[in-house]
């Protein structure tokens, strides 16, 4: 069955890669909502591109017309260059709930909101899954949780399937370059390798992260869009294999020798007085539904190292 999919945030960190992937899939037509189409690459030309501001009712009405499924990614990430203000967060909540409410009226069959593991906050300790209590410790995490709860409430007692996807830290070569591309952890490590031939850790090396490659995020999201394996509720998308920052740096170091021929020593960051908590993010619902979460972390780091070399590598005169 052919699906008409609305993708908001189609030029973002995750949205750009998902846009590029879905644009090549048979049985899917993409309507990509963007603020400005002028920088879109050639591969986007076979999809419908709608320019507009989601805070405007007329834009939302045009965007939702004839749509089967919505993937809502038009929110600022936690690692945005200047960080979202409280006003930004409040506006994102209003827009997300308005979009979901109007999607119900427009007859949309599935609404996927990409949230964040920041909703867990103080609960990121030990084994964490969808049943773990959300205890956000930041305004960002609290705002994601508010959107989740209100979105599920909007869709309750309607025919629209509402899915909240709590996404762990993702990384990978962008489909479209953005200012914050090189501010993310693994991105920054790859840039340091090329620029300085060293890796300097900026935080406690014992800090725990679950890092998922963007190609793996896209693979799972594509399956959730096109199949009925998971229809509603909260779903955690993570690798289930956490690493400490010094382990991540070690992996980048090893791959840098192979890919760009640079042997980059690692400089440890300062240790906190309190040992950072360790946790395992267990994507229980996806596994129970038979959704396979690939592991392409090394391939994604290789691509990032090559991109960093292209962007920041020194050229001989």
C-alpha positions in Angstrom: 0.0 0.0 0.0 1.3 3.4 -1.0 1.9 5.8 1.9 2.0 9.6 1.9 4.3 10.7 4.7 4.7 14.1 6.2 8.2 14.7 7.6 8.8 17.8 9.7 12.3 18.9 10.6 13.4 17.4 7.2 16.7 19.3 7.2 17.7 18.4 10.7 20.3 16.0 12.2 18.0 13.0 12.1 15.4 14.4 9.7 17.9 15.0 6.9 19.1 11.4 6.9 15.5 10.0 7.2 14.4 12.3 4.4 17.2 11.1 2.1 16.5 7.4 2.9 12.7 7.6 2.5 13.0 9.6 -0.7 14.4 6.4 -2.3 11.9 3.9 -0.9 9.2 2.4 -3.1 5.7 2.8 -1.9 6.4 6.0 0.0 5.8 9.6 -1.1 7.4 12.3 1.1 6.1 15.7 1.9 9.0 17.5 3.5 8.3 20.6 5.6 11.2 23.0 5.6 11.7 26.7 6.5 13.7 27.3 3.4 14.2 24.9 0.4 17.1 26.8 -1.2 19.9 24.6 0.2 18.2 21.2 -0.5 20.4 18.8 -2.4 19.5 17.2 -5.7 18.2 13.9 -4.2 15.3 15.9 -2.7 13.9 16.9 -6.0 11.7 13.9 -6.5 9.8 14.6 -3.2 7.3 17.3 -2.4 8.8 20.1 -0.5 6.6 22.5 1.4 8.0 25.7 2.7 6.4 27.1 5.8 6.3 27.7 9.6 4.5 25.0 11.6 3.4 27.6 14.2 1.0 28.9 11.5 -2.3 27.2 11.1 -2.4 27.5 7.3 1.0 25.7 7.1 -0.2 22.9 9.2 -3.4 22.5 7.2 -1.5 22.4 3.9 1.1 20.0 5.4 -1.5 17.5 6.6 -3.7 17.4 3.5 -3.9 13.9 2.1 -1.3 12.5 4.6 -1.3 9.0 6.0 1.5 9.2 8.5 3.3 12.1 10.2 6.9 12.0 11.6 7.4 15.0 13.8 11.1 16.0 14.1 10.8 19.8 13.9 12.1 20.4 17.4 15.4 21.7 18.7 17.8 19.0 19.9 19.4 19.2 23.3 22.8 19.8 21.7 21.6 22.7 19.5 24.4 25.4 19.2 22.8 28.0 21.5 20.4 25.6 23.3 16.6 26.0 23.3 15.2 28.7 25.5 12.1 28.2 27.7 10.2 30.2 25.2 11.4 27.9 22.4 10.4 24.8 24.4 6.9 26.2 25.2 6.3 27.0 21.5 7.5 23.6 20.4 5.0 22.0 22.8 2.1 24.2 21.5 3.0 23.4 17.9 3.4 19.7 18.5 0.0 19.4 20.2 -1.7 21.6 17.6 -0.2 19.4 14.8 -1.3 16.2 16.5 -4.9 17.5 17.1 -5.2 18.7 13.5 -3.8 15.4 12.3 -6.7 13.6 14.0 -9.2 15.9 12.2 -7.3 15.4 8.9 -7.7 11.6 9.1 -4.0 10.8 9.6 -3.6 7.2 10.6 -0.2 7.3 12.4 1.6 10.0 14.2 5.3 9.5 15.3 6.9 12.0 17.7 10.6 11.7 18.1 11.4 12.4 21.8 14.6 12.0 23.8 16.1 9.9 26.6 16.5 13.2 28.5 12.9 12.6 29.8 14.5 9.9 32.1 16.8 12.4 33.8 17.6 11.1 37.3 16.4 7.6 36.3 19.3 7.0 34.0 20.9 4.4 36.3 21.0 0.7 35.9 18.7 -1.0 33.4 16.3 1.6 31.8 13.4 0.7 29.5 10.0 2.0 28.6 8.6 1.1 32.0 11.2 3.1 33.9 9.8 6.2 35.6 10.6 9.5 33.8 12.3 12.0 36.1 13.6 14.8 33.9 16.3 17.0 35.5 16.4 19.7 32.7 13.8 22.0 31.2 14.5 20.3 27.9 13.7 16.8 29.3 10.6 18.1 31.1 9.3 19.7 27.9 9.7 16.4 25.9 7.8 14.6 28.6 5.0 17.2 28.5 4.7 16.7 24.7 4.7 12.9 25.1 1.9 13.0 27.6 -0.3 15.5 25.8 0.3 13.8 22.5 -0.8 10.4 23.8 -3.8 12.1 25.4 -4.8 13.8 22.2 -4.7 10.5 20.3 -6.5 8.5 22.9 -10.0 7.4 22.0 -9.3 8.2 18.3 -8.4 6.0 15.4 -5.0 7.7 15.0 -2.1 5.5 16.2 0.3 7.7 18.3 3.9 6.5 18.8 6.5 8.3 21.0 10.0 7.3 20.1 12.5 8.1 22.9 15.8 8.3 21.0 19.2 8.0 22.5 22.3 10.0 21.4 22.6 9.6 17.7 25.6 10.5 15.5 26.6 10.3 11.8 27.4 12.2 8.6 24.7 14.7 8.0 22.6 14.6 4.8 22.7 18.4 5.0 25.5 20.3 6.8 24.3 22.3 9.8 26.2 24.7 12.3 25.9 22.2 15.1 27.2 19.2 13.1 30.6 19.2 14.8 29.4 20.0 18.3 28.2 16.4 19.0 30.5 14.1 20.9 31.7 11.7 18.3 31.6 14.4 15.6 33.9 16.6 17.8 36.3 13.7 18.4 36.6 13.1 14.7 37.2 16.8 14.1 39.9 16.9 16.8 41.7 14.0 15.2 42.0 15.7 11.8 42.7 19.2 13.2 45.1 18.5 16.0 46.1 14.8 15.7 45.0 14.5 19.3 41.8 13.6 21.2 41.1 15.8 24.2 38.1 14.7 26.3 36.1 17.6 27.5 34.2 15.8 30.2 34.6 12.9 32.7 35.9 9.9 30.7 33.7 7.6 32.9 30.5 9.2 31.6 28.2 6.6 30.1 26.6 7.0 26.7 24.5 4.9 24.4 25.5 6.1 20.9 23.5 4.9 17.9 24.5 5.4 14.3 22.1 7.5 12.2 21.9 4.7 9.6 20.5 2.5 12.4 18.0 5.1 13.5 16.8 5.5 10.0 16.5 1.7 9.5 14.3 1.3 12.6 12.2 4.4 11.9 11.6 3.3 8.3 10.2 0.0 9.6 8.0 1.8 12.2 6.6 4.0 9.4 5.9 1.2 7.0 4.8 -1.7 9.2 2.4 -2.3 12.1 5.0 -4.0 14.4 4.6 -1.2 17.0 1.5 1.0 16.7 1.1 3.1 19.8 2.7 4.2 23.1 6.2 4.9 24.2 9.1 3.1 22.5 12.8 3.4 23.4 15.3 3.4 20.5 18.8 2.7 21.6 21.6 0.1 20.9 21.3 -1.5 24.3 25.1 -1.4 24.5 26.4 1.6 26.5 30.0 2.8 26.4 32.0 5.1 28.6 33.4 8.2 26.9 37.0 6.9 27.1 35.9 3.7 25.3 34.2 5.8 22.6 37.4 7.9 22.2 39.4 4.7 22.0 37.2 3.4 19.2 37.6 6.7 17.3 41.4 6.5 17.9 41.5 3.0 16.5 39.5 3.8 13.4 41.4 7.0 12.8 44.6 5.0 12.3 42.8 2.9 9.7 40.8 5.5 7.9 42.9 8.7 7.9 46.3 7.4 9.0 46.5 9.5 12.1 47.6 8.1 15.5 45.9 10.5 17.9 46.8 10.2 21.6 43.9 10.6 24.1 44.1 13.3 26.8 41.7 12.5 29.6 39.3 15.1 31.0 39.0 16.0 34.7 37.2 13.4 36.9 34.1 14.5 38.7 34.0 14.1 42.5 31.1 11.7 42.1 31.4 8.8 39.7 28.9 9.2 36.9 26.1 6.6 36.9 26.2 3.7 34.5 23.1 2.6 32.7 21.9 0.2 30.0 19.1 1.4 27.7 17.0 -1.6 26.9 14.8 -1.2 23.8 12.4 -3.9 25.1 9.3 -3.1 23.1 11.2 -3.0 19.8 12.9 -6.3 20.5 9.6 -8.0 21.6 8.0 -6.8 18.4 10.8 -8.4 16.3 12.4 -5.1 15.2 16.1 -5.6 14.5 18.3 -2.8 15.7 21.5 -2.9 13.5 24.9 -1.9 14.7 26.7 0.3 12.2 28.6 2.4 14.7 32.0 1.7 13.3 30.9 2.3 9.7 29.3 5.6 10.7 32.5 6.7 12.5 34.6 5.9 9.4 32.3 8.1 7.3 32.6 10.9 9.9 36.4 10.7 9.9 36.4 11.0 6.1 34.0 13.9 6.2 36.2 15.6 8.9 39.2 15.1 6.7 37.4 16.7 3.8 36.2 19.6 5.9 39.2 20.3 8.1 42.2 18.4 6.7 45.3 20.3 5.9 46.2 20.4 2.3 49.8 20.5 1.0 50.7 23.7 -0.9 
